[in-house]
Amino acid sequence: MEQIHTVESAYHPNHKLQFLIDWLLTLKCNYDCTYCVIGPKGHDNRTKHPAVQKCITMLKQMYQYTDVMMQNKKAYYKEAILNVYGGEAIYHPNIVPILMQSTMEYEKKYSDRWSLKRRLTTNATAQPAKWKQICEHIEGVTFSYHTQGPDKLKTVFKKNIDHVVNIQKQYDIVILMYPHGDYWQDCLDFLQYCQTNKLNARPRLLDGGLGLYSQQQLAQLQELTKENPLMDSIKQDLAVEKQTRGCCGGRPLCVNRNLKQTNVMVPKTQGFENWHCSAHQFFLHGNCVNGEYYTNKDCRMKLDQTRGAIATVDTMPAYINTIDQQIKNHSLPNLVCKQKVCLCGTCAPKSHEPETLKKILKIYNLN
């Protein structure tokens, strides 16, 4: 690929760049999978579930921040997604009242100003009555299939998929392809089950040392997906990830303002250090466990060109007020990346030159 100086999401109705609120509700999980790391990028059963009042306070603050950001967006882009995950979000004992509050708070204050879709990333092992309640307060589900779970919970998982299909909620299924022992065959069997039942599923290869696959395993996987759209995700997973990076949401990207040509990946090796980026205008990450907010869950760049939390649950009201005043005064600054690799938010418009980024943002913003 040629040397690049701008990156932006491709412009297509099916890949509209919305505002993403990533909400880590708890680190506790009812599974303890080998390939799931201990910490904010996985689960930690040594922690406590965050108190329900803390969760609701953060929910309200995240809505407030989103509302401030939306005031400068053109009507077509006044859309937000709330992604609720963990750990395992449905393992939180108060998940139902928390999700009910997400409905009431939005409908009471914001439903006439911007649209919201709530999405749950989950192992979907709630019992039927609880699962039906959960589904009343979300618009979509990303099911995560874990082969190391007990058979009785795999049965619950399949029944909960059936319920979502029957009530016609948006969904997708991600199959974590664990390569060791009989787990591998179980993954293949479940993938075939999804194909037979025409379920929207895709395999995901694991990162790091656990994601070491034999040529035979890769051949088996490609055989199952060779005449299926899933093959595209296999090809992307097999890309040399140390050299390239794609959008986490799977959106196609455009580089160098060439809007007629799209790319799946952009090179990591070039780097984005000192680029000007708008990730803060399209992302917010809230961590209920430590009570902190970040631009997004991996990048964590701040407007002062350092990395870390942009605010805490105690300081967020003041931070929201500052951002609100900057937008009203047309003085909201861009991020200036200090990382050699874009860790997250690849799809957020970014450019080596600030004036070019300003031109791109006119597509999304009123000012």
C-alpha positions as CSV (number, residue, x, y, z in Angstrom):
1,M,0.0,0.0,0.0
2,E,1.2,3.5,-0.8
3,Q,2.3,5.9,2.0
4,I,-0.9,7.2,3.6
5,H,-1.7,10.6,5.0
6,T,-5.4,10.3,5.8
7,V,-7.7,7.5,7.1
8,E,-11.5,7.7,7.3
9,S,-14.4,5.3,7.4
10,A,-15.9,4.5,3.9
11,Y,-19.2,6.2,3.3
12,H,-21.9,3.6,2.9
13,P,-25.3,3.3,4.7
14,N,-24.4,-0.1,6.0
15,H,-21.2,1.1,7.6
16,K,-22.2,4.5,9.0
17,L,-19.8,5.8,11.6
18,Q,-21.8,6.3,14.7
19,F,-20.9,7.4,18.2
20,L,-19.8,4.3,20.2
21,I,-20.2,4.2,24.0
22,D,-18.2,1.2,25.2
23,W,-19.4,0.3,28.8
24,L,-17.4,-2.2,30.9
25,L,-20.0,-3.1,33.5
26,T,-18.1,-5.7,35.5
27,L,-15.0,-7.8,35.3
28,K,-16.5,-10.9,37.0
29,C,-17.6,-13.8,34.7
30,N,-19.3,-17.1,35.2
31,Y,-16.7,-18.6,32.9
32,D,-13.0,-18.9,33.4
33,C,-11.7,-19.6,29.8
34,T,-8.0,-20.3,29.3
35,Y,-7.6,-17.8,26.5
36,C,-9.3,-14.9,28.4
37,V,-6.8,-12.7,30.1
38,I,-7.1,-11.5,33.7
39,G,-7.7,-7.8,33.7
40,P,-9.6,-5.0,31.9
41,K,-9.3,-6.8,28.5
42,G,-10.8,-10.0,29.9
43,H,-12.2,-11.0,33.2
44,D,-11.2,-11.0,36.9
45,N,-13.3,-13.0,39.3
46,R,-11.2,-11.6,42.2
47,T,-13.0,-8.3,41.9
48,K,-16.5,-7.3,43.1
49,H,-19.4,-6.3,40.9
50,P,-19.7,-2.5,40.9
51,A,-22.5,-1.1,43.0
52,V,-25.7,-0.6,41.0
53,Q,-25.8,3.1,42.0
54,K,-22.3,3.6,40.6
55,C,-23.4,1.9,37.4
56,I,-26.4,4.1,37.0
57,T,-24.4,7.3,37.7
58,M,-21.9,6.4,35.0
59,L,-24.7,5.5,32.6
60,K,-26.2,9.0,33.1
61,Q,-22.8,10.7,32.6
62,M,-22.1,8.7,29.4
63,Y,-25.5,9.8,28.0
64,Q,-24.8,13.4,29.0
65,Y,-21.4,13.3,27.3
66,T,-22.9,11.8,24.2
67,D,-25.6,14.5,24.1
68,V,-22.9,17.2,24.2
69,M,-21.1,15.6,21.3
70,M,-24.3,15.1,19.3
71,Q,-25.1,18.8,19.4
72,N,-22.4,19.5,16.8
73,K,-23.3,16.5,14.5
74,K,-25.4,16.7,11.4
75,A,-28.8,15.0,11.7
76,Y,-27.7,12.0,9.6
77,Y,-25.0,11.2,12.1
78,K,-26.9,11.7,15.3
79,E,-26.8,8.0,16.2
80,A,-25.2,6.2,19.1
81,I,-24.5,2.7,20.1
82,L,-24.2,1.6,23.7
83,N,-22.1,-1.6,23.9
84,V,-22.5,-3.3,27.3
85,Y,-19.9,-6.0,28.1
86,G,-17.6,-7.4,30.8
87,G,-16.2,-9.7,32.1
88,E,-19.7,-11.0,31.6
89,A,-22.3,-8.2,31.8
90,I,-25.3,-10.5,32.4
91,Y,-23.5,-12.0,35.4
92,H,-23.9,-8.7,37.2
93,P,-26.7,-9.4,39.7
94,N,-28.5,-6.1,38.9
95,I,-28.2,-6.3,35.1
96,V,-32.0,-6.1,34.5
97,P,-32.6,-3.0,36.6
98,I,-29.5,-1.4,35.1
99,L,-30.7,-2.0,31.5
100,M,-34.2,-0.8,32.5
101,Q,-32.6,2.4,33.7
102,S,-30.8,2.7,30.3
103,T,-34.3,2.7,28.7
104,M,-35.9,5.2,31.1
105,E,-33.0,7.6,31.1
106,Y,-32.8,7.7,27.3
107,E,-36.5,8.0,26.7
108,K,-37.0,10.7,29.3
109,K,-34.2,13.0,28.1
110,Y,-32.7,12.2,24.8
111,S,-35.0,10.2,22.5
112,D,-36.0,13.3,20.6
113,R,-32.4,14.5,20.0
114,W,-30.5,11.4,18.9
115,S,-31.1,7.7,18.3
116,L,-29.7,4.9,20.5
117,K,-29.1,1.2,19.9
118,R,-28.0,-0.8,22.9
119,R,-25.9,-3.9,22.1
120,L,-24.9,-6.6,24.5
121,T,-21.7,-8.6,24.1
122,T,-22.3,-11.8,26.1
123,N,-21.8,-15.5,26.6
124,A,-25.7,-15.5,26.8
125,T,-26.0,-18.1,29.6
126,A,-28.8,-16.4,31.5
127,Q,-31.8,-18.6,32.2
128,P,-34.9,-18.0,29.9
129,A,-36.9,-15.8,32.2
130,K,-34.0,-13.4,32.9
131,W,-32.9,-13.5,29.3
132,K,-36.3,-12.4,28.1
133,Q,-36.2,-9.4,30.5
134,I,-32.7,-8.5,29.2
135,C,-33.8,-8.6,25.6
136,E,-36.6,-6.1,26.3
137,H,-34.0,-3.4,26.9
138,I,-31.4,-4.0,24.2
139,E,-31.6,-3.7,20.4
140,G,-28.9,-6.2,19.5
141,V,-26.6,-9.0,20.8
142,T,-23.1,-10.2,20.0
143,F,-23.1,-13.8,21.1
144,S,-19.7,-15.1,22.1
145,Y,-19.3,-18.9,21.9
146,H,-16.8,-20.4,24.4
147,T,-16.0,-24.0,23.8
148,Q,-14.7,-24.4,27.4
149,G,-18.1,-23.8,28.9
150,P,-20.1,-26.7,30.4
151,D,-22.5,-28.6,28.1
152,K,-25.6,-27.5,30.1
153,L,-24.7,-23.8,29.5
154,K,-24.1,-24.4,25.8
155,T,-27.7,-25.7,25.6
156,V,-28.9,-22.5,27.3
157,F,-26.7,-20.5,24.8
158,K,-28.4,-22.1,21.8
159,K,-31.9,-21.5,23.3
160,N,-31.1,-17.9,23.9
161,I,-30.0,-17.5,20.3
162,D,-33.3,-19.0,19.2
163,H,-35.2,-16.5,21.3
164,V,-33.3,-13.5,19.8
165,V,-33.9,-14.9,16.3
166,N,-37.6,-15.4,17.0
167,I,-38.1,-11.9,18.3
168,Q,-36.1,-10.6,15.3
169,K,-33.4,-8.7,17.2
170,Q,-30.2,-7.9,15.5
171,Y,-27.4,-10.3,16.4
172,D,-24.2,-11.9,15.4
173,I,-22.3,-14.9,16.8
174,V,-18.5,-14.9,17.3
175,I,-17.0,-18.4,17.8
176,L,-13.7,-18.3,19.7
177,M,-11.6,-20.9,17.9
178,Y,-9.7,-22.6,20.7
179,P,-7.1,-24.8,18.9
180,H,-6.3,-27.3,21.7
181,G,-7.5,-30.9,22.1
182,D,-11.2,-31.7,21.6
183,Y,-12.1,-28.0,22.0
184,W,-11.1,-27.5,18.3
185,Q,-13.6,-30.1,17.1
186,D,-16.3,-28.6,19.3
187,C,-15.7,-25.2,17.6
188,L,-15.9,-26.7,14.2
189,D,-19.1,-28.6,15.1
190,F,-20.7,-25.4,16.4
191,L,-19.7,-23.5,13.3
192,Q,-21.3,-26.2,11.2
193,Y,-24.4,-26.0,13.5
194,C,-24.7,-22.3,12.8
195,Q,-24.3,-22.8,9.0
196,T,-27.0,-25.6,9.0
197,N,-29.4,-23.4,10.9
198,K,-28.6,-20.3,8.8
199,L,-27.3,-18.4,11.8
200,N,-25.2,-15.2,11.4
201,A,-21.9,-16.5,12.8
202,R,-18.2,-16.1,12.2
203,P,-15.1,-17.7,13.6
204,R,-12.5,-15.7,15.4
205,L,-8.9,-16.8,15.6
206,L,-7.2,-16.2,19.0
207,D,-4.3,-13.8,19.4
208,G,-0.9,-14.5,21.1
209,G,0.6,-17.8,22.1
210,L,-2.8,-19.6,22.4
211,G,-3.7,-18.7,18.8
212,L,-1.3,-21.2,17.2
213,Y,-3.0,-23.2,14.5
214,S,-1.7,-26.1,12.5
215,Q,-2.0,-26.2,8.7
216,Q,-4.5,-28.9,9.1
217,Q,-6.7,-26.8,11.4
218,L,-6.6,-23.8,9.0
219,A,-7.4,-26.1,6.1
220,Q,-10.4,-27.5,8.0
221,L,-11.7,-24.0,8.8
222,Q,-11.2,-22.8,5.3
223,E,-13.1,-25.8,3.9
224,L,-16.1,-25.0,6.1
225,T,-16.1,-21.4,5.0
226,K,-14.9,-21.5,1.4
227,E,-18.3,-20.8,-0.2
228,N,-19.6,-18.6,2.6
229,P,-19.2,-14.9,3.5
230,L,-17.4,-16.1,6.6
231,M,-14.4,-16.6,4.4
232,D,-13.8,-12.9,4.4
233,S,-13.3,-12.9,8.1
234,I,-11.0,-15.8,7.9
235,K,-8.8,-14.0,5.4
236,Q,-8.8,-10.9,7.6
237,D,-7.9,-13.0,10.7
238,L,-5.0,-14.6,8.8
239,A,-3.6,-11.2,7.8
240,V,-0.2,-10.3,9.2
241,E,-1.6,-8.4,12.2
242,K,1.8,-7.1,13.2
243,Q,1.9,-5.1,10.0
244,T,-1.7,-4.1,9.4
245,R,-4.8,-3.2,11.4
246,G,-8.4,-3.0,10.5
247,C,-11.5,-1.3,12.0
248,C,-12.6,-3.3,15.1
249,G,-16.2,-3.0,13.8
250,G,-15.3,-4.4,10.4
251,R,-15.9,-1.2,8.5
252,P,-14.2,-0.6,5.2
253,L,-11.7,2.3,5.2
254,C,-10.6,4.9,2.7
255,V,-7.1,6.4,2.6
256,N,-5.7,9.5,1.1
257,R,-9.2,10.8,0.5
258,N,-9.8,8.3,-2.2
259,L,-13.5,7.7,-1.5
260,K,-14.0,5.4,-4.5
261,Q,-11.6,2.8,-3.2
262,T,-11.9,0.9,0.1
263,N,-9.5,-1.0,2.2
264,V,-9.9,-3.6,4.9
265,M,-6.6,-2.9,6.6
266,V,-4.2,-0.1,6.9
267,P,-0.4,-0.5,7.6
268,K,0.8,-0.4,11.2
269,T,4.4,0.0,10.2
270,Q,4.0,3.6,9.0
271,G,2.6,4.7,12.3
272,F,0.3,7.5,13.4
273,E,2.6,9.4,15.7
274,N,1.8,13.2,15.6
275,W,-1.3,12.6,13.4
276,H,-4.4,14.6,14.2
277,C,-7.3,12.4,15.2
278,S,-11.0,12.7,15.9
279,A,-11.5,9.5,18.0
280,H,-12.9,11.5,20.9
281,Q,-15.8,12.7,18.7
282,F,-16.8,9.1,18.0
283,F,-15.9,7.1,21.1
284,L,-16.3,7.0,24.8
285,H,-15.2,4.2,27.1
286,G,-16.6,3.9,30.6
287,N,-15.1,1.5,33.1
288,C,-17.5,0.8,36.0
289,V,-14.9,-1.2,37.9
290,N,-12.4,1.6,38.5
291,G,-14.9,4.5,37.8
292,E,-12.8,6.0,35.0
293,Y,-13.5,7.2,31.5
294,Y,-11.2,7.0,28.5
295,T,-11.4,8.2,24.9
296,N,-11.7,4.5,24.0
297,K,-10.8,1.3,25.7
298,D,-7.4,0.7,24.0
299,C,-6.0,3.9,22.6
300,R,-6.7,6.1,25.7
301,M,-5.2,9.3,24.1
302,K,-6.2,12.6,25.8
303,L,-6.5,16.1,24.5
304,D,-3.3,17.1,26.3
305,Q,-1.3,14.6,24.2
306,T,-0.8,12.1,27.1
307,R,-2.4,8.7,27.7
308,G,-4.8,7.9,30.5
309,A,-8.3,8.5,31.9
310,I,-10.0,11.7,30.6
311,A,-12.1,11.8,33.8
312,T,-13.4,9.8,36.8
313,V,-17.0,9.4,37.9
314,D,-16.4,12.4,40.3
315,T,-14.8,14.7,37.7
316,M,-16.9,13.8,34.7
317,P,-19.5,16.5,35.2
318,A,-16.8,19.2,35.0
319,Y,-15.2,17.5,32.0
320,I,-18.5,17.4,30.2
321,N,-19.0,21.1,30.9
322,T,-15.6,21.9,29.5
323,I,-16.3,19.9,26.3
324,D,-19.7,21.6,26.0
325,Q,-18.2,25.1,26.2
326,Q,-15.5,24.2,23.6
327,I,-18.1,22.9,21.1
328,K,-20.3,26.0,21.6
329,N,-17.2,28.2,21.1
330,H,-16.1,26.2,18.1
331,S,-12.8,25.5,19.9
332,L,-12.9,21.7,20.5
333,P,-9.3,20.5,19.8
334,N,-8.4,17.4,18.0
335,L,-6.3,14.6,19.5
336,V,-2.7,14.5,18.6
337,C,-1.6,10.9,18.6
338,K,1.6,10.1,20.5
339,Q,1.6,6.4,19.6
340,K,3.5,4.7,16.8
341,V,0.5,2.3,16.3
342,C,-3.2,3.1,16.3
343,L,-4.5,0.7,19.0
344,C,-8.2,1.4,18.5
345,G,-10.4,3.8,16.7
346,T,-8.8,3.2,13.3
347,C,-12.1,4.1,11.6
348,A,-12.3,7.6,13.3
349,P,-11.1,10.2,10.8
350,K,-7.5,11.1,11.1
351,S,-4.9,12.9,9.1
352,H,-1.3,13.9,9.2
353,E,-2.3,17.5,8.5
354,P,-4.9,19.2,10.8
355,E,-6.5,21.2,7.9
356,T,-7.3,18.0,6.1
357,L,-8.9,16.5,9.2
358,K,-11.0,19.7,9.5
359,K,-12.3,19.2,5.9
360,I,-13.2,15.5,6.6
361,L,-15.0,16.4,9.8
362,K,-17.3,18.8,7.8
363,I,-19.0,15.7,6.5
364,Y,-20.1,14.8,10.1
365,N,-20.2,18.1,11.9
366,L,-22.2,21.3,11.7
367,N,-19.1,23.4,12.6
